[in-house]
Amino acid sequence: MSAPNRKPQPALIADNKKAFFNYHIEERFEAGVVLQGWEVKAIREGKVQLTEGYVVVRDGELFLIGCLIHPLRSTSTHIRADSARTRKLLMHKDEIRRLIGKVEQKGYTLVPLNLHWKNGRVKCEIALARGKAQHDKRDAIKEREGKREVERALKQRTR
């Protein structure tokens, strides 16, 4: 039985776990993605890779680069499928202007966090992020290893 005030979670398609390791996430935004028909079919089959993706601003518009959508074998023969095509992201103009202002500041970049379904459409969650220094990454690894050791110890103790 679900709680009445809970929102349903969007269906996750692809997640960019590398982004959380490489960047400090400041703000998150949701953007629509302009896709072709074969891309939507491939996304439904889970043929998406988001780890090398990044977002750039060109002429006041946002574009997703490096997101790989691998075509299905059954893709039509008259369509030339480009898996690494640059895809346009859709957001309100005032949000884009605000993002442009932040990205022009030193050290900020736009990173795709995940792709998910929302009301039958593919949405991309992007983040305004600042790159982590090498020592921050080392600290994150140490913290993760420490948590694993504690969990192992608790597991051994309960046996």
Buried (B, 14 or more C-beta within 10 A) or exposed (E): EEEEEEEEEBEEBBBBEEBBEBBEEEEEBBBBBEBBEBBEBBBEEEBBBBBEBBBBBEEEBBBBBBBBBBBBEEBEEEEEBEBBBEBBBBBEEEEBEBBBEBBEEEEBBBBBBBBBBEEEEBBBBBBBBBEBEEEBEEEBEEEEEEEEEEEEEEEEEEE
